[in-house]
Every structure is written in structure tokens, then in C-alpha cells.
Amino acid sequence: MHDIDLARRFRDRLVLLNGGRVAADEPPSRLLDAPVFTVAFGLRLQAGPRRDGRDWVIGVG
């Protein structure tokens, strides 16, 4: 799944690949703040509240 927001809401763990190799295998809450995400995609993740009580997540360049 390539939508971080959806994957974070519906999965217990996320696997991040960088250059065809596993760069991280973490629960979504830990991956959000992991520097490895910034290294792999050149983006940092930002979360914010939604009306339904769940947070949204976007990549910020």
C-alpha cells in the first residue's frame, strides 16, 4: 500500500523499502517520527487531527 495515511490507519506494522531493501519494519506510530522515512523519500511526515478523531498524515518536502 502506498498511501501512508491509509496504511497507518489499517495496519499494525509498516515496512519501508529504500533501494529495494527493508529500511524499517515498525508500528505506524514509530515510523511517523523515524528519520529513515526522510532518508528514503526526502520527505518528513506531518500529522494533524481530523473531525472523526483520527489523525491524517501527509508528506512534507
CHARMM internal coordinates of N, CA and C (Angstrom, degrees):
IC EDIT
DIST 1 N 1 CA 1.4414
DIST 1 CA 1 C 1.5249
ANGL 1 N 1 CA 1 C 108.01
DIST 1 C 2 N 1.3035
ANGL 1 CA 1 C 2 N 117.50
DIHE 1 N 1 CA 1 C 2 N 132.13
DIST 2 N 2 CA 1.4560
ANGL 1 C 2 N 2 CA 121.32
DIHE 1 CA 1 C 2 N 2 CA -176.43
DIST 2 CA 2 C 1.5258
ANGL 2 N 2 CA 2 C 113.96
DIHE 1 C 2 N 2 CA 2 C -104.09
DIST 2 C 3 N 1.3010
ANGL 2 CA 2 C 3 N 117.50
DIHE 2 N 2 CA 2 C 3 N -0.85
DIST 3 N 3 CA 1.4611
ANGL 2 C 3 N 3 CA 121.08
DIHE 2 CA 2 C 3 N 3 CA 177.93
DIST 3 CA 3 C 1.5298
ANGL 3 N 3 CA 3 C 107.71
DIHE 2 C 3 N 3 CA 3 C -96.10
DIST 3 C 4 N 1.3251
ANGL 3 CA 3 C 4 N 116.59
DIHE 3 N 3 CA 3 C 4 N 104.10
DIST 4 N 4 CA 1.4670
ANGL 3 C 4 N 4 CA 121.69
DIHE 3 CA 3 C 4 N 4 CA -175.71
DIST 4 CA 4 C 1.5189
ANGL 4 N 4 CA 4 C 110.96
DIHE 3 C 4 N 4 CA 4 C -58.46
DIST 4 C 5 N 1.3244
ANGL 4 CA 4 C 5 N 117.89
DIHE 4 N 4 CA 4 C 5 N -40.70
DIST 5 N 5 CA 1.4608
ANGL 4 C 5 N 5 CA 121.22
DIHE 4 CA 4 C 5 N 5 CA -179.39
DIST 5 CA 5 C 1.5246
ANGL 5 N 5 CA 5 C 111.02
DIHE 4 C 5 N 5 CA 5 C -60.50
DIST 5 C 6 N 1.3360
ANGL 5 CA 5 C 6 N 117.28
DIHE 5 N 5 CA 5 C 6 N -48.58
DIST 6 N 6 CA 1.4680
ANGL 5 C 6 N 6 CA 120.33
DIHE 5 CA 5 C 6 N 6 CA 179.09
DIST 6 CA 6 C 1.5230
ANGL 6 N 6 CA 6 C 111.85
DIHE 5 C 6 N 6 CA 6 C -66.79
DIST 6 C 7 N 1.3034
ANGL 6 CA 6 C 7 N 116.85
DIHE 6 N 6 CA 6 C 7 N -44.08
DIST 7 N 7 CA 1.4623
ANGL 6 C 7 N 7 CA 120.17
DIHE 6 CA 6 C 7 N 7 CA 179.94
DIST 7 CA 7 C 1.5261
ANGL 7 N 7 CA 7 C 110.97
DIHE 6 C 7 N 7 CA 7 C -60.17
DIST 7 C 8 N 1.3139
ANGL 7 CA 7 C 8 N 116.30
DIHE 7 N 7 CA 7 C 8 N -41.33
DIST 8 N 8 CA 1.4599
ANGL 7 C 8 N 8 CA 121.38
DIHE 7 CA 7 C 8 N 8 CA -179.97
DIST 8 CA 8 C 1.5306
ANGL 8 N 8 CA 8 C 111.41
DIHE 7 C 8 N 8 CA 8 C -62.95
DIST 8 C 9 N 1.3202
ANGL 8 CA 8 C 9 N 117.17
DIHE 8 N 8 CA 8 C 9 N -37.34
DIST 9 N 9 CA 1.4640
ANGL 8 C 9 N 9 CA 120.59
DIHE 8 CA 8 C 9 N 9 CA -177.85
DIST 9 CA 9 C 1.5213
ANGL 9 N 9 CA 9 C 113.29
DIHE 8 C 9 N 9 CA 9 C -76.25
DIST 9 C 10 N 1.3509
ANGL 9 CA 9 C 10 N 117.30
DIHE 9 N 9 CA 9 C 10 N -30.65
DIST 10 N 10 CA 1.4618
ANGL 9 C 10 N 10 CA 119.30
DIHE 9 CA 9 C 10 N 10 CA -170.35
DIST 10 CA 10 C 1.5279
ANGL 10 N 10 CA 10 C 115.04
DIHE 9 C 10 N 10 CA 10 C -113.99
DIST 10 C 11 N 1.3059
ANGL 10 CA 10 C 11 N 118.95
DIHE 10 N 10 CA 10 C 11 N 1.52
DIST 11 N 11 CA 1.4687
ANGL 10 C 11 N 11 CA 121.59
DIHE 10 CA 10 C 11 N 11 CA -178.44
DIST 11 CA 11 C 1.5213
ANGL 11 N 11 CA 11 C 111.05
DIHE 10 C 11 N 11 CA 11 C -123.75
DIST 11 C 12 N 1.3393
ANGL 11 CA 11 C 12 N 115.21
DIHE 11 N 11 CA 11 C 12 N 150.28
DIST 12 N 12 CA 1.4733
ANGL 11 C 12 N 12 CA 121.43
DIHE 11 CA 11 C 12 N 12 CA 178.02
DIST 12 CA 12 C 1.5178
ANGL 12 N 12 CA 12 C 111.63
DIHE 11 C 12 N 12 CA 12 C -84.87
DIST 12 C 13 N 1.3240
ANGL 12 CA 12 C 13 N 116.50
DIHE 12 N 12 CA 12 C 13 N -28.10
DIST 13 N 13 CA 1.4577
ANGL 12 C 13 N 13 CA 121.77
DIHE 12 CA 12 C 13 N 13 CA -179.31
DIST 13 CA 13 C 1.5163
ANGL 13 N 13 CA 13 C 108.77
DIHE 12 C 13 N 13 CA 13 C -139.20
DIST 13 C 14 N 1.3295
ANGL 13 CA 13 C 14 N 115.62
DIHE 13 N 13 CA 13 C 14 N 149.61
DIST 14 N 14 CA 1.4576
ANGL 13 C 14 N 14 CA 121.59
DIHE 13 CA 13 C 14 N 14 CA 175.68
DIST 14 CA 14 C 1.5256
ANGL 14 N 14 CA 14 C 108.58
DIHE 13 C 14 N 14 CA 14 C -123.26
DIST 14 C 15 N 1.3212
ANGL 14 CA 14 C 15 N 115.99
DIHE 14 N 14 CA 14 C 15 N 138.29
DIST 15 N 15 CA 1.4576
ANGL 14 C 15 N 15 CA 121.86
DIHE 14 CA 14 C 15 N 15 CA 175.97
DIST 15 CA 15 C 1.5169
ANGL 15 N 15 CA 15 C 107.07
DIHE 14 C 15 N 15 CA 15 C -110.09
DIST 15 C 16 N 1.3161
ANGL 15 CA 15 C 16 N 116.07
DIHE 15 N 15 CA 15 C 16 N 123.88
DIST 16 N 16 CA 1.4605
ANGL 15 C 16 N 16 CA 122.30
DIHE 15 CA 15 C 16 N 16 CA -179.94
DIST 16 CA 16 C 1.5188
ANGL 16 N 16 CA 16 C 108.54
DIHE 15 C 16 N 16 CA 16 C -105.21
DIST 16 C 17 N 1.3218
ANGL 16 CA 16 C 17 N 116.05
DIHE 16 N 16 CA 16 C 17 N 124.51
DIST 17 N 17 CA 1.4608
ANGL 16 C 17 N 17 CA 120.96
DIHE 16 CA 16 C 17 N 17 CA 178.07
DIST 17 CA 17 C 1.5135
ANGL 17 N 17 CA 17 C 109.47
DIHE 16 C 17 N 17 CA 17 C -102.32
DIST 17 C 18 N 1.3213
ANGL 17 CA 17 C 18 N 115.81
DIHE 17 N 17 CA 17 C 18 N 142.19
DIST 18 N 18 CA 1.4645
ANGL 17 C 18 N 18 CA 122.27
DIHE 17 CA 17 C 18 N 18 CA 175.35
DIST 18 CA 18 C 1.5175
ANGL 18 N 18 CA 18 C 107.33
DIHE 17 C 18 N 18 CA 18 C -138.88
DIST 18 C 19 N 1.3111
ANGL 18 CA 18 C 19 N 116.78
DIHE 18 N 18 CA 18 C 19 N 115.48
DIST 19 N 19 CA 1.4550
ANGL 18 C 19 N 19 CA 120.28
DIHE 18 CA 18 C 19 N 19 CA -178.56
DIST 19 CA 19 C 1.5192
ANGL 19 N 19 CA 19 C 113.06
DIHE 18 C 19 N 19 CA 19 C 64.61
DIST 19 C 20 N 1.3385
ANGL 19 CA 19 C 20 N 117.28
DIHE 19 N 19 CA 19 C 20 N 31.40
DIST 20 N 20 CA 1.4618
ANGL 19 C 20 N 20 CA 121.41
DIHE 19 CA 19 C 20 N 20 CA 179.23
DIST 20 CA 20 C 1.5083
ANGL 20 N 20 CA 20 C 114.28
DIHE 19 C 20 N 20 CA 20 C 80.56
DIST 20 C 21 N 1.3206
ANGL 20 CA 20 C 21 N 117.64
DIHE 20 N 20 CA 20 C 21 N 4.24
DIST 21 N 21 CA 1.4696
ANGL 20 C 21 N 21 CA 121.53
DIHE 20 CA 20 C 21 N 21 CA 179.50
DIST 21 CA 21 C 1.5182
ANGL 21 N 21 CA 21 C 110.27
DIHE 20 C 21 N 21 CA 21 C -118.65
DIST 21 C 22 N 1.3291
ANGL 21 CA 21 C 22 N 115.59
DIHE 21 N 21 CA 21 C 22 N 151.22
DIST 22 N 22 CA 1.4628
ANGL 21 C 22 N 22 CA 120.35
DIHE 21 CA 21 C 22 N 22 CA 177.59
DIST 22 CA 22 C 1.5222
ANGL 22 N 22 CA 22 C 108.76
DIHE 21 C 22 N 22 CA 22 C -70.08
DIST 22 C 23 N 1.3365
ANGL 22 CA 22 C 23 N 115.65
DIHE 22 N 22 CA 22 C 23 N 117.07
DIST 23 N 23 CA 1.4648
ANGL 22 C 23 N 23 CA 121.43
DIHE 22 CA 22 C 23 N 23 CA 178.84
DIST 23 CA 23 C 1.5239
ANGL 23 N 23 CA 23 C 111.17
DIHE 22 C 23 N 23 CA 23 C -96.73
DIST 23 C 24 N 1.3385
ANGL 23 CA 23 C 24 N 117.03
DIHE 23 N 23 CA 23 C 24 N -25.99
DIST 24 N 24 CA 1.4608
ANGL 23 C 24 N 24 CA 121.49
DIHE 23 CA 23 C 24 N 24 CA 179.24
DIST 24 CA 24 C 1.5197
ANGL 24 N 24 CA 24 C 109.29
DIHE 23 C 24 N 24 CA 24 C -158.78
DIST 24 C 25 N 1.3087
ANGL 24 CA 24 C 25 N 115.90
DIHE 24 N 24 CA 24 C 25 N 145.33
DIST 25 N 25 CA 1.4602
ANGL 24 C 25 N 25 CA 124.22
DIHE 24 CA 24 C 25 N 25 CA 174.77
DIST 25 CA 25 C 1.5227
ANGL 25 N 25 CA 25 C 104.81
DIHE 24 C 25 N 25 CA 25 C -139.43
DIST 25 C 26 N 1.3256
ANGL 25 CA 25 C 26 N 116.05
DIHE 25 N 25 CA 25 C 26 N 92.62
DIST 26 N 26 CA 1.4621
ANGL 25 C 26 N 26 CA 121.86
DIHE 25 CA 25 C 26 N 26 CA -168.40
DIST 26 CA 26 C 1.5254
ANGL 26 N 26 CA 26 C 111.49
DIHE 25 C 26 N 26 CA 26 C -137.87
DIST 26 C 27 N 1.3251
ANGL 26 CA 26 C 27 N 116.36
DIHE 26 N 26 CA 26 C 27 N 159.77
DIST 27 N 27 CA 1.4666
ANGL 26 C 27 N 27 CA 118.55
DIHE 26 CA 26 C 27 N 27 CA 166.42
DIST 27 CA 27 C 1.5312
ANGL 27 N 27 CA 27 C 108.39
DIHE 26 C 27 N 27 CA 27 C -63.58
DIST 27 C 28 N 1.3178
ANGL 27 CA 27 C 28 N 118.29
DIHE 27 N 27 CA 27 C 28 N 147.69
DIST 28 N 28 CA 1.4712
ANGL 27 C 28 N 28 CA 120.82
DIHE 27 CA 27 C 28 N 28 CA -176.95
DIST 28 CA 28 C 1.5289
ANGL 28 N 28 CA 28 C 113.90
DIHE 27 C 28 N 28 CA 28 C -52.89
DIST 28 C 29 N 1.3055
ANGL 28 CA 28 C 29 N 118.14
DIHE 28 N 28 CA 28 C 29 N -38.68
DIST 29 N 29 CA 1.4678
ANGL 28 C 29 N 29 CA 120.30
DIHE 28 CA 28 C 29 N 29 CA -177.86
DIST 29 CA 29 C 1.5258
ANGL 29 N 29 CA 29 C 112.18
DIHE 28 C 29 N 29 CA 29 C -62.90
DIST 29 C 30 N 1.3177
ANGL 29 CA 29 C 30 N 117.95
DIHE 29 N 29 CA 29 C 30 N -32.08
DIST 30 N 30 CA 1.4718
ANGL 29 C 30 N 30 CA 121.05
DIHE 29 CA 29 C 30 N 30 CA 178.53
DIST 30 CA 30 C 1.5156
ANGL 30 N 30 CA 30 C 112.00
DIHE 29 C 30 N 30 CA 30 C -80.94
DIST 30 C 31 N 1.3160
ANGL 30 CA 30 C 31 N 117.18
DIHE 30 N 30 CA 30 C 31 N -32.89
DIST 31 N 31 CA 1.4630
ANGL 30 C 31 N 31 CA 120.55
DIHE 30 CA 30 C 31 N 31 CA -177.71
DIST 31 CA 31 C 1.5228
ANGL 31 N 31 CA 31 C 111.84
DIHE 30 C 31 N 31 CA 31 C -70.05
DIST 31 C 32 N 1.3199
ANGL 31 CA 31 C 32 N 117.28
DIHE 31 N 31 CA 31 C 32 N -29.43
DIST 32 N 32 CA 1.4660
ANGL 31 C 32 N 32 CA 120.65
DIHE 31 CA 31 C 32 N 32 CA -179.53
DIST 32 CA 32 C 1.5180
ANGL 32 N 32 CA 32 C 113.07
DIHE 31 C 32 N 32 CA 32 C -56.05
DIST 32 C 33 N 1.3174
ANGL 32 CA 32 C 33 N 116.94
DIHE 32 N 32 CA 32 C 33 N -37.77
DIST 33 N 33 CA 1.4598
ANGL 32 C 33 N 33 CA 120.89
DIHE 32 CA 32 C 33 N 33 CA -177.66
DIST 33 CA 33 C 1.5241
ANGL 33 N 33 CA 33 C 113.46
DIHE 32 C 33 N 33 CA 33 C -100.26
DIST 33 C 34 N 1.3213
ANGL 33 CA 33 C 34 N 116.78
DIHE 33 N 33 CA 33 C 34 N 2.80
DIST 34 N 34 CA 1.4613
ANGL 33 C 34 N 34 CA 120.18
DIHE 33 CA 33 C 34 N 34 CA -175.68
DIST 34 CA 34 C 1.5245
ANGL 34 N 34 CA 34 C 111.56
DIHE 33 C 34 N 34 CA 34 C -74.05
DIST 34 C 35 N 1.3298
ANGL 34 CA 34 C 35 N 117.35
DIHE 34 N 34 CA 34 C 35 N 130.52
DIST 35 N 35 CA 1.4692
ANGL 34 C 35 N 35 CA 120.31
DIHE 34 CA 34 C 35 N 35 CA 177.17
DIST 35 CA 35 C 1.5287
ANGL 35 N 35 CA 35 C 112.77
DIHE 34 C 35 N 35 CA 35 C -62.09
DIST 35 C 36 N 1.3259
ANGL 35 CA 35 C 36 N 117.23
DIHE 35 N 35 CA 35 C 36 N -22.84
DIST 36 N 36 CA 1.4585
ANGL 35 C 36 N 36 CA 120.97
DIHE 35 CA 35 C 36 N 36 CA -177.90
DIST 36 CA 36 C 1.5324
ANGL 36 N 36 CA 36 C 110.91
DIHE 35 C 36 N 36 CA 36 C -62.66
DIST 36 C 37 N 1.3131
ANGL 36 CA 36 C 37 N 118.49
DIHE 36 N 36 CA 36 C 37 N -30.35
DIST 37 N 37 CA 1.4620
ANGL 36 C 37 N 37 CA 121.31
DIHE 36 CA 36 C 37 N 37 CA 177.48
DIST 37 CA 37 C 1.5245
ANGL 37 N 37 CA 37 C 110.03
DIHE 36 C 37 N 37 CA 37 C -65.18
DIST 37 C 38 N 1.3105
ANGL 37 CA 37 C 38 N 116.73
DIHE 37 N 37 CA 37 C 38 N -42.67
DIST 38 N 38 CA 1.4637
ANGL 37 C 38 N 38 CA 121.34
DIHE 37 CA 37 C 38 N 38 CA 178.68
DIST 38 CA 38 C 1.5246
ANGL 38 N 38 CA 38 C 110.54
DIHE 37 C 38 N 38 CA 38 C -64.37
DIST 38 C 39 N 1.3134
ANGL 38 CA 38 C 39 N 117.14
DIHE 38 N 38 CA 38 C 39 N -40.14
DIST 39 N 39 CA 1.4630
ANGL 38 C 39 N 39 CA 121.43
DIHE 38 CA 38 C 39 N 39 CA 179.06
DIST 39 CA 39 C 1.5309
ANGL 39 N 39 CA 39 C 110.34
DIHE 38 C 39 N 39 CA 39 C -64.84
DIST 39 C 40 N 1.3238
ANGL 39 CA 39 C 40 N 117.37
DIHE 39 N 39 CA 39 C 40 N -44.45
DIST 40 N 40 CA 1.4670
ANGL 39 C 40 N 40 CA 121.08
DIHE 39 CA 39 C 40 N 40 CA -176.10
DIST 40 CA 40 C 1.5290
ANGL 40 N 40 CA 40 C 112.86
DIHE 39 C 40 N 40 CA 40 C -69.31
DIST 40 C 41 N 1.3321
ANGL 40 CA 40 C 41 N 117.81
DIHE 40 N 40 CA 40 C 41 N -39.53
DIST 41 N 41 CA 1.4551
ANGL 40 C 41 N 41 CA 120.84
DIHE 40 CA 40 C 41 N 41 CA -172.43
DIST 41 CA 41 C 1.5187
ANGL 41 N 41 CA 41 C 114.57
DIHE 40 C 41 N 41 CA 41 C -115.06
DIST 41 C 42 N 1.3116
ANGL 41 CA 41 C 42 N 118.16
DIHE 41 N 41 CA 41 C 42 N -8.30
DIST 42 N 42 CA 1.4596
ANGL 41 C 42 N 42 CA 120.44
DIHE 41 CA 41 C 42 N 42 CA -177.21
DIST 42 CA 42 C 1.5205
ANGL 42 N 42 CA 42 C 112.12
DIHE 41 C 42 N 42 CA 42 C 70.41
DIST 42 C 43 N 1.3185
ANGL 42 CA 42 C 43 N 116.39
DIHE 42 N 42 CA 42 C 43 N 19.84
DIST 43 N 43 CA 1.4646
ANGL 42 C 43 N 43 CA 123.11
DIHE 42 CA 42 C 43 N 43 CA 179.92
DIST 43 CA 43 C 1.5133
ANGL 43 N 43 CA 43 C 109.66
DIHE 42 C 43 N 43 CA 43 C -130.48
DIST 43 C 44 N 1.3075
ANGL 43 CA 43 C 44 N 115.41
DIHE 43 N 43 CA 43 C 44 N 153.42
DIST 44 N 44 CA 1.4577
ANGL 43 C 44 N 44 CA 118.68
DIHE 43 CA 43 C 44 N 44 CA 167.99
DIST 44 CA 44 C 1.5163
ANGL 44 N 44 CA 44 C 106.81
DIHE 43 C 44 N 44 CA 44 C -109.06
DIST 44 C 45 N 1.3120
ANGL 44 CA 44 C 45 N 116.86
DIHE 44 N 44 CA 44 C 45 N 155.48
DIST 45 N 45 CA 1.4593
ANGL 44 C 45 N 45 CA 120.69
DIHE 44 CA 44 C 45 N 45 CA -179.89
DIST 45 CA 45 C 1.5162
ANGL 45 N 45 CA 45 C 109.99
DIHE 44 C 45 N 45 CA 45 C -94.05
DIST 45 C 46 N 1.3157
ANGL 45 CA 45 C 46 N 114.78
DIHE 45 N 45 CA 45 C 46 N 142.35
DIST 46 N 46 CA 1.4540
ANGL 45 C 46 N 46 CA 120.72
DIHE 45 CA 45 C 46 N 46 CA 176.80
DIST 46 CA 46 C 1.5230
ANGL 46 N 46 CA 46 C 107.39
DIHE 45 C 46 N 46 CA 46 C -128.09
DIST 46 C 47 N 1.3254
ANGL 46 CA 46 C 47 N 116.43
DIHE 46 N 46 CA 46 C 47 N 134.15
DIST 47 N 47 CA 1.4642
ANGL 46 C 47 N 47 CA 121.61
DIHE 46 CA 46 C 47 N 47 CA 179.34
DIST 47 CA 47 C 1.5185
ANGL 47 N 47 CA 47 C 109.29
DIHE 46 C 47 N 47 CA 47 C -117.10
DIST 47 C 48 N 1.3198
ANGL 47 CA 47 C 48 N 115.45
DIHE 47 N 47 CA 47 C 48 N 153.78
DIST 48 N 48 CA 1.4570
ANGL 47 C 48 N 48 CA 121.34
DIHE 47 CA 47 C 48 N 48 CA 177.47
DIST 48 CA 48 C 1.5113
ANGL 48 N 48 CA 48 C 109.98
DIHE 47 C 48 N 48 CA 48 C -153.88
DIST 48 C 49 N 1.3129
ANGL 48 CA 48 C 49 N 118.09
DIHE 48 N 48 CA 48 C 49 N 161.63
DIST 49 N 49 CA 1.4662
ANGL 48 C 49 N 49 CA 121.25
DIHE 48 CA 48 C 49 N 49 CA -176.99
DIST 49 CA 49 C 1.5353
ANGL 49 N 49 CA 49 C 112.22
DIHE 48 C 49 N 49 CA 49 C -74.89
DIST 49 C 50 N 1.3221
ANGL 49 CA 49 C 50 N 114.67
DIHE 49 N 49 CA 49 C 50 N 147.74
DIST 50 N 50 CA 1.4625
ANGL 49 C 50 N 50 CA 122.00
DIHE 49 CA 49 C 50 N 50 CA 173.32
DIST 50 CA 50 C 1.5242
ANGL 50 N 50 CA 50 C 108.64
DIHE 49 C 50 N 50 CA 50 C -113.06
DIST 50 C 51 N 1.2958
ANGL 50 CA 50 C 51 N 116.46
DIHE 50 N 50 CA 50 C 51 N 166.71
DIST 51 N 51 CA 1.4706
ANGL 50 C 51 N 51 CA 120.67
DIHE 50 CA 50 C 51 N 51 CA -179.56
DIST 51 CA 51 C 1.5206
ANGL 51 N 51 CA 51 C 113.13
DIHE 50 C 51 N 51 CA 51 C -64.03
DIST 51 C 52 N 1.3356
ANGL 51 CA 51 C 52 N 117.27
DIHE 51 N 51 CA 51 C 52 N -28.83
DIST 52 N 52 CA 1.4631
ANGL 51 C 52 N 52 CA 119.69
DIHE 51 CA 51 C 52 N 52 CA -178.21
DIST 52 CA 52 C 1.5271
ANGL 52 N 52 CA 52 C 112.96
DIHE 51 C 52 N 52 CA 52 C -84.08
DIST 52 C 53 N 1.3322
ANGL 52 CA 52 C 53 N 116.90
DIHE 52 N 52 CA 52 C 53 N 5.43
DIST 53 N 53 CA 1.4661
ANGL 52 C 53 N 53 CA 120.77
DIHE 52 CA 52 C 53 N 53 CA 177.17
DIST 53 CA 53 C 1.5197
ANGL 53 N 53 CA 53 C 114.34
DIHE 52 C 53 N 53 CA 53 C 92.94
DIST 53 C 54 N 1.3147
ANGL 53 CA 53 C 54 N 117.66
DIHE 53 N 53 CA 53 C 54 N -11.05
DIST 54 N 54 CA 1.4634
ANGL 53 C 54 N 54 CA 121.12
DIHE 53 CA 53 C 54 N 54 CA 176.49
DIST 54 CA 54 C 1.5116
ANGL 54 N 54 CA 54 C 108.88
DIHE 53 C 54 N 54 CA 54 C -91.60
DIST 54 C 55 N 1.3155
ANGL 54 CA 54 C 55 N 115.75
DIHE 54 N 54 CA 54 C 55 N 154.09
DIST 55 N 55 CA 1.4764
ANGL 54 C 55 N 55 CA 120.00
DIHE 54 CA 54 C 55 N 55 CA 175.54
DIST 55 CA 55 C 1.5161
ANGL 55 N 55 CA 55 C 109.55
DIHE 54 C 55 N 55 CA 55 C -86.38
DIST 55 C 56 N 1.3310
ANGL 55 CA 55 C 56 N 117.17
DIHE 55 N 55 CA 55 C 56 N 148.64
DIST 56 N 56 CA 1.4503
ANGL 55 C 56 N 56 CA 122.61
DIHE 55 CA 55 C 56 N 56 CA 169.53
DIST 56 CA 56 C 1.5242
ANGL 56 N 56 CA 56 C 107.14
DIHE 55 C 56 N 56 CA 56 C -97.90
DIST 56 C 57 N 1.3146
ANGL 56 CA 56 C 57 N 116.35
DIHE 56 N 56 CA 56 C 57 N 158.33
DIST 57 N 57 CA 1.4635
ANGL 56 C 57 N 57 CA 121.66
DIHE 56 CA 56 C 57 N 57 CA 179.32
DIST 57 CA 57 C 1.5153
ANGL 57 N 57 CA 57 C 108.65
DIHE 56 C 57 N 57 CA 57 C -134.50
DIST 57 C 58 N 1.3327
ANGL 57 CA 57 C 58 N 116.10
DIHE 57 N 57 CA 57 C 58 N 134.18
DIST 58 N 58 CA 1.4634
ANGL 57 C 58 N 58 CA 121.85
DIHE 57 CA 57 C 58 N 58 CA 174.98
DIST 58 CA 58 C 1.5214
ANGL 58 N 58 CA 58 C 108.81
DIHE 57 C 58 N 58 CA 58 C -135.51
DIST 58 C 59 N 1.3159
ANGL 58 CA 58 C 59 N 115.33
DIHE 58 N 58 CA 58 C 59 N 157.28
DIST 59 N 59 CA 1.4599
ANGL 58 C 59 N 59 CA 120.90
DIHE 58 CA 58 C 59 N 59 CA 173.18
DIST 59 CA 59 C 1.5099
ANGL 59 N 59 CA 59 C 109.35
DIHE 58 C 59 N 59 CA 59 C -91.00
DIST 59 C 60 N 1.3196
ANGL 59 CA 59 C 60 N 116.23
DIHE 59 N 59 CA 59 C 60 N 133.67
DIST 60 N 60 CA 1.4664
ANGL 59 C 60 N 60 CA 122.22
DIHE 59 CA 59 C 60 N 60 CA -179.18
DIST 60 CA 60 C 1.5124
ANGL 60 N 60 CA 60 C 108.54
DIHE 59 C 60 N 60 CA 60 C -117.98
DIST 60 C 61 N 1.3398
ANGL 60 CA 60 C 61 N 117.30
DIHE 60 N 60 CA 60 C 61 N 125.99
DIST 61 N 61 CA 1.4573
ANGL 60 C 61 N 61 CA 121.50
DIHE 60 CA 60 C 61 N 61 CA -176.52
DIST 61 CA 61 C 1.4880
ANGL 61 N 61 CA 61 C 114.66
DIHE 60 C 61 N 61 CA 61 C -86.37
END
COOR INIT
IC SEED 1 N 1 CA 1 C
IC BUILD
